[in-house]
């Protein structure tokens, strides 16, 4: 069945919370100085205010995707939307750091209901492969574009309003979602699925949260014994989770999905793409602000071309996939992205914003098809009743990829920086320790030094940071090239899985 006007209007409804969710991931960073001055959180509290949202999304994606298949995808979307709106109001008018941390945690849990529900509903509403490809492209464009324009939107709001205004953006969007979803979105649930296994839920959280926490903290402060232990605990709990799923008649996560070649290949490519782009773009954003000297808002404005490029790349991917084999479009796009990333190696300490902006735009354009086609392969390669769990797995792999990329590439960039930086001998020991630790430390040290000496410290620090960016960019480009080839080989002659026996109900009211 081909989708009609109602389904396309429903897609517009699903696109709004997707855009908002990605906006919320990036917009808070600009508000940190304002809320810190108002609430006066400790350094630990401030870290939790920033990170708890992402932790909760990553931890609950699998649970919420599976719950949507059982509970009803539209119903879960509406419950999550209502919770997101209420928590946004609480966050906007919070009066203490503890209150804001709690509100951000609820926002993360509610956000975890939105992503798999929206994608699974798209797979239900758009049965025609061509229409589904376009719908997923629109969905992906909203998600990727929201992450890029978040700093711009946040900068405008913070210039005219209190910091809580960045949270209030969610309220009208969620009100619109709740008002229109019953009329425009169908309900879908797996009526043959058993009850949700609470032990599996606990084990999935016990695996995902420690792993994501260890990766994120390693990216910030380096490797330590505590983080290694936390990571090991997460991996061990994950092994118990996998063993339990294999023994259950109605598992929370059906591991047989990974036997589907298109599914496992698409999830793997998504993981690698997120790992590479997340890690490389971390250093790019730092380069724009700490080396090129741009403010956060200025850096956000320079990233707007990237948003346009990823939207264009995402939207043309379905049409190209109809003319050529999808794996070729996917692989060629990744090769284009690798070429864009290589442009970062031309950025120097004294100039390179143009290379960075051009490289990010080209890389985003090339990775646009990867996001759309891999997502379409995931939802089309599994039976309809498993679309929610499959969507959640795809998004969880992206979350893991970003966390791993930031940890791995951040560590590589730091190692190169520390090896290359050469602080003048007559700089005080305390300032030298700061400058040799990181680029941020060099900026802090320069603030304590006289003009000419500060310039010398910043010059060597910027050269060292640029060297780290060059190393990371070259490594990331090589990884993308390898997986472009592997992906084209792995996805050859794959076919979507047809629906199993009717075990689900689709309601149009």
C-alpha positions in Angstrom: 0.0 0.0 0.0 1.2 3.5 -0.9 1.0 6.2 1.8 -1.5 9.0 1.3 -1.8 12.6 2.5 -2.6 11.5 6.1 0.7 9.5 6.3 2.8 12.4 5.0 1.2 14.8 7.5 1.9 12.2 10.1 5.5 12.2 9.1 5.6 16.0 9.7 4.3 15.3 13.2 7.0 12.7 13.8 9.7 15.0 12.4 9.1 17.7 15.0 10.0 15.7 18.1 13.0 14.2 16.3 14.3 17.7 15.5 13.7 18.8 19.0 15.4 15.8 20.5 18.6 16.4 18.6 18.4 20.1 19.4 18.3 19.3 23.1 21.5 17.3 22.8 23.5 20.3 21.7 21.8 23.4 22.9 22.6 23.0 26.6 26.3 23.5 26.2 25.8 27.2 25.4 23.6 27.6 28.4 26.1 26.1 30.9 27.8 29.4 31.9 24.4 31.0 32.5 22.9 28.2 34.6 26.2 27.8 36.4 26.1 31.5 37.5 22.5 31.1 38.6 22.4 27.7 40.3 26.1 27.6 41.4 26.5 23.8 40.9 29.7 22.0 42.0 32.0 20.7 39.2 30.6 17.2 39.6 27.0 18.4 39.6 27.7 20.4 36.4 29.1 17.3 34.7 26.0 15.4 35.6 23.7 18.2 34.4 25.4 17.9 31.0 25.8 14.1 30.7 22.8 12.6 32.5 20.6 13.2 29.5 22.7 11.3 27.0 23.3 8.5 29.6 19.6 8.0 30.0 18.8 8.0 26.3 21.6 5.4 25.6 20.6 3.3 28.5 16.8 3.1 27.8 16.7 3.0 24.0 16.6 -0.9 23.8 14.1 -1.1 26.6 11.8 1.5 25.1 12.0 0.1 21.6 10.9 -3.3 22.9 8.3 -1.8 25.1 6.8 0.1 22.2 6.4 -3.2 20.2 4.4 -4.6 23.1 2.7 -1.6 24.6 1.8 0.3 21.4 4.2 2.6 19.5 1.8 5.5 19.2 0.8 5.2 22.9 4.4 5.1 24.0 5.3 8.1 21.8 2.5 10.1 23.4 3.4 9.1 27.0 7.0 10.0 26.3 6.0 13.2 24.6 3.9 14.2 27.6 6.7 13.3 30.0 9.2 15.3 27.9 7.1 18.4 27.9 6.5 18.3 31.7 10.2 17.6 32.5 11.2 20.5 30.1 9.0 22.9 32.1 10.5 21.7 35.4 14.1 22.0 34.0 13.3 25.6 32.7 12.2 26.8 36.2 14.5 24.7 38.3 15.9 26.2 41.5 18.7 23.9 42.4 21.4 21.7 40.7 19.8 18.5 42.1 16.4 19.5 40.7 18.0 20.1 37.2 19.8 16.8 37.3 16.6 15.0 38.0 14.7 16.8 35.3 17.5 16.1 32.8 17.3 12.4 33.8 13.6 12.3 33.1 14.1 14.1 29.8 16.6 11.4 28.8 14.2 8.6 29.7 11.4 10.3 27.8 13.7 11.0 24.9 14.5 7.3 24.7 10.8 6.7 24.0 10.7 9.1 21.1 13.4 8.0 18.7 12.6 4.2 18.3 8.8 5.0 18.3 9.1 7.6 15.6 11.2 5.4 13.3 9.1 2.3 13.9 5.9 4.2 13.1 7.5 5.4 9.9 8.1 1.8 8.9 4.4 1.0 9.6 3.1 4.1 7.8 5.2 3.8 4.7 5.1 0.2 3.3 6.2 1.2 -0.2 10.0 0.9 -0.3 10.4 4.1 -2.3 8.2 6.2 0.0 9.7 4.7 3.1 13.2 5.7 1.9 12.1 9.3 1.4 10.3 9.3 4.8 13.4 8.0 6.6 15.5 10.6 4.7 13.3 13.4 6.0 13.4 11.9 9.5 17.2 11.6 9.4 17.6 15.1 8.0 15.7 16.5 11.0 17.8 14.6 13.5 21.1 15.5 12.0 20.2 19.1 11.2 18.9 19.6 14.7 22.3 18.7 16.2 24.0 21.3 14.0 21.6 24.2 14.4 21.3 23.7 18.1 24.1 26.1 19.0 22.7 28.8 16.7 19.2 28.5 18.2 20.6 28.4 21.7 22.7 31.5 21.1 19.7 33.5 19.9 17.6 32.4 22.9 20.3 33.1 25.4 20.9 36.5 24.0 17.3 37.6 24.6 15.9 35.3 27.4 16.8 33.4 30.6 18.8 30.2 30.2 15.6 28.2 31.0 14.2 29.2 27.6 16.3 26.5 25.9 14.1 23.9 27.6 10.8 25.6 26.9 11.2 25.0 23.1 9.9 21.5 23.8 6.5 22.5 25.2 4.7 23.7 22.0 6.2 20.8 20.0 4.9 18.2 22.5 1.5 19.9 22.8 1.2 19.7 19.0 2.3 16.0 19.0 -0.3 15.1 21.7 -3.0 17.0 19.8 -2.4 15.5 16.4 -1.0 12.0 17.0 -4.3 10.3 17.6 -5.7 11.5 14.3 -2.6 11.2 12.1 -0.6 8.3 13.5 -1.7 4.7 13.5 -1.3 2.4 16.5 0.8 -0.7 16.2 1.7 -3.4 18.7 2.7 -7.0 18.7 -0.3 -8.8 20.2 1.6 -12.1 20.4 4.5 -10.8 22.4 4.9 -11.9 26.0 5.3 -9.7 29.0 8.4 -7.6 29.3 11.0 -9.3 31.3 12.0 -6.9 34.1 15.2 -8.8 34.8 16.3 -8.3 31.2 15.5 -4.6 31.5 17.7 -4.3 34.6 20.5 -6.3 32.9 20.4 -4.1 29.8 20.7 -0.9 31.9 23.4 -2.6 34.0 25.4 -3.2 30.8 24.8 -0.1 28.7 25.0 2.6 31.4 28.5 1.6 32.8 30.0 1.2 29.3 28.7 4.5 28.1 29.8 6.2 31.4 33.3 4.7 31.2 33.7 5.7 27.6 32.6 9.3 28.1 34.6 9.8 31.3 37.7 8.3 29.6 37.3 10.9 26.8 37.3 13.7 29.4 40.0 12.7 31.8 41.9 9.8 30.3 42.1 6.1 31.4 42.1 5.2 35.0 41.6 2.0 37.0 38.1 3.0 38.2 37.0 3.5 34.6 38.5 0.2 33.4 36.7 -1.6 36.3 33.4 0.2 35.4 33.8 -0.8 31.8 34.6 -4.4 32.7 31.5 -4.6 34.9 29.3 -3.3 32.0 30.8 -5.9 29.6 30.3 -8.7 32.2 26.6 -7.7 32.8 26.2 -7.5 29.0 27.4 -11.1 28.7 24.8 -12.2 31.3 22.1 -10.2 29.4 23.0 -12.0 26.1 22.9 -15.4 27.8 19.5 -14.7 29.4 18.0 -13.6 26.0 19.1 -16.8 24.4 17.3 -18.8 27.1 14.0 -16.9 27.1 11.1 -18.0 24.9 10.0 -14.4 24.5 13.3 -12.4 24.9 13.4 -8.7 25.4 15.9 -8.5 22.6 15.7 -11.1 19.9 19.4 -11.9 19.1 18.3 -13.7 15.9 18.0 -10.3 14.3 21.8 -10.4 13.9 21.5 -13.4 11.7 20.0 -11.2 9.1 22.9 -10.1 7.0 21.5 -6.7 6.0 20.6 -5.9 9.6 23.9 -6.8 11.2 25.9 -5.1 8.4 23.8 -1.9 8.6 24.1 -1.8 12.4 27.9 -2.3 12.2 28.3 0.4 9.6 26.2 2.8 11.7 28.5 2.1 14.7 31.6 2.8 12.7 30.2 5.9 11.0 29.1 7.3 14.4 32.5 6.4 15.9 34.5 8.2 13.2 32.3 11.2 12.7 31.7 11.7 16.4 35.4 11.6 17.3 36.7 13.7 14.4 34.0 16.4 14.8 34.8 16.7 18.5 38.3 17.9 17.6 36.9 20.1 14.8 34.5 21.9 17.2 37.4 22.4 19.6 39.6 23.7 16.7 37.1 26.3 15.7 36.8 27.7 19.2 40.2 27.1 20.8 42.5 27.5 17.8 40.6 29.7 15.4 39.3 31.8 18.4 35.6 31.7 17.4 32.8 32.1 20.0 30.4 29.2 20.4 27.7 31.1 18.4 30.2 32.0 15.6 31.3 28.3 15.5 27.6 27.3 15.3 27.0 29.6 12.4 30.0 28.2 10.5 28.5 24.8 11.0 25.2 25.7 9.2 26.6 24.7 5.8 27.2 21.3 7.3 23.5 21.1 8.2 22.5 21.9 4.7 24.9 19.4 3.3 23.7 16.5 5.4 20.1 17.3 4.6 20.9 17.3 0.8 22.9 14.1 1.1 20.1 12.4 3.1 17.3 13.5 0.7 19.0 12.4 -2.5 20.0 9.0 -1.1 16.7 7.2 -1.8 16.6 8.5 -5.4 20.1 7.4 -6.0 19.4 4.0 -4.4 16.6 3.5 -7.0 19.0 4.1 -9.9 22.0 2.3 -8.5 22.4 -0.5 -6.0 22.0 0.8 -2.4 25.4 -0.6 -1.3 27.2 1.3 -4.0 25.5 4.6 -3.1 26.4 3.9 0.6 30.0 3.0 -0.2 30.5 5.9 -2.6 29.1 8.3 -0.1 31.4 7.1 2.6 34.4 7.6 0.2 33.3 11.1 -0.4 33.1 11.6 3.4 36.6 10.3 3.7 37.8 12.9 1.2 36.1 15.6 3.2 37.7 14.5 6.4 41.1 14.6 4.7 40.7 18.3 4.2 41.1 18.8 7.9 44.7 17.9 7.5 45.2 21.2 5.7 44.0 23.3 8.6 46.9 25.0 10.4 47.3 26.9 13.6 47.2 30.2 11.8 44.5 29.5 9.2 42.1 26.8 8.2 38.5 27.6 9.0 37.7 27.4 5.3 39.2 23.9 5.1 37.4 22.8 8.2 34.0 24.2 7.0 34.4 22.7 3.5 35.6 19.4 4.9 32.7 19.1 7.3 30.2 20.0 4.6 31.6 17.4 2.2 31.9 14.7 4.9 28.3 15.4 6.1 27.1 15.2 2.5 28.8 11.9 2.0 27.6 10.4 5.3 24.0 11.5 4.6 23.3 8.4 2.5 24.9 6.2 5.2 22.5 7.3 7.8 19.4 7.0 5.6 20.2 3.7 3.8 21.5 1.9 6.9 18.4 2.9 8.8 16.2 1.8 5.9 18.0 -1.5 5.7 17.5 -2.0 9.5 13.7 -1.5 9.5 13.1 -3.3 6.2 15.2 -6.3 7.0 13.1 -7.4 10.0 9.5 -8.3 10.4 7.1 -5.4 11.2 6.5 -6.6 14.8 10.2 -6.2 15.6 10.7 -2.8 14.0 10.7 -1.0 17.4 13.5 -3.2 18.8 15.4 -3.1 15.6 15.2 0.7 15.5 16.4 0.9 19.1 19.4 -1.3 18.3 20.3 0.9 15.4 20.1 4.1 17.5 21.9 2.4 20.4 24.8 1.5 18.1 25.0 5.1 17.0 25.1 6.2 20.7 27.9 3.7 21.4 29.7 4.8 18.3 29.7 8.5 19.3 30.8 7.7 22.8 33.6 5.4 21.6 34.7 7.8 19.0 35.0 10.7 21.4 36.9 8.4 23.8 39.3 6.9 21.3 39.9 9.8 19.0 40.0 12.3 21.9 42.7 10.2 23.5 44.7 10.0 20.2 44.4 13.8 19.7 45.5 14.4 23.3 48.5 12.0 23.0 49.7 13.8 19.8 49.2 17.2 21.5 51.2 16.3 24.5 54.0 14.8 22.3 54.2 17.9 20.0 53.7 20.8 22.4 56.9 22.6 23.4 56.4 25.2 26.1 59.2 27.8 26.4 61.7 27.0 29.2 61.1 30.3 31.1 57.4 29.7 31.6 56.5 29.0 35.3 56.1 25.4 36.2 52.4 25.7 37.0 51.6 27.3 33.7 53.8 24.7 31.9 51.8 21.8 33.5 48.5 23.3 32.3 49.8 24.1 28.8 51.3 20.6 28.3 48.1 18.9 29.5 45.6 20.1 26.9 44.7 23.0 24.6 42.1 24.2 27.1 44.9 24.2 29.7 47.1 26.2 27.4 44.4 28.9 27.1 44.0 28.9 30.9 47.8 29.2 31.3 48.1 32.0 28.8 45.7 34.1 30.8 48.2 34.1 33.7 51.2 35.1 31.6 52.4 38.5 30.1 51.5 39.2 26.5 54.6 38.0 24.6 55.0 34.9 26.7 51.3 34.1 26.4 51.5 34.4 22.6 54.5 31.9 22.6 52.5 29.4 24.7 49.4 29.7 22.5 51.4 29.4 19.3 53.0 26.1 20.3 49.8 24.8 21.7 47.8 25.6 18.6 50.5 23.9 16.4 50.3 20.8 18.6 46.5 20.7 18.6 46.5 21.1 14.8 48.9 18.1 14.6 46.5 16.1 16.7 43.6 17.0 14.4 45.7 16.0 11.3 46.4 12.6 12.9 42.8 12.0 13.9 41.5 13.1 10.5 43.9 10.8 8.6 43.0 7.8 10.8 39.3 8.5 10.6 39.4 8.8 6.8 41.3 5.5 6.6 38.7 3.7 8.8 35.8 5.1 6.6 37.5 3.9 3.4 37.9 0.4 4.8 34.3 0.1 6.0 33.1 1.6 2.7 34.6 -1.4 0.9 33.6 -3.9 3.6 30.0 -2.5 3.5 29.7 -2.8 -0.3 30.9 -6.4 -0.1 28.7 -7.4 2.9 25.5 -5.9 1.6 25.7 -7.5 -1.9 22.7 -9.6 -2.8 20.9 -9.0 0.5 17.1 -9.1 0.5 14.6 -7.7 3.0 13.0 -10.2 5.3 9.3 -10.6 4.7 6.8 -10.3 7.6 6.2 -13.4 9.7 2.8 -14.8 10.5 0.4 -12.0 11.4 1.1 -11.5 15.1 0.6 -7.7 15.2 -2.4 -5.4 15.0 -2.4 -2.1 13.1 -5.2 0.3 14.0 -6.1 3.4 12.1 -8.0 5.1 14.9 
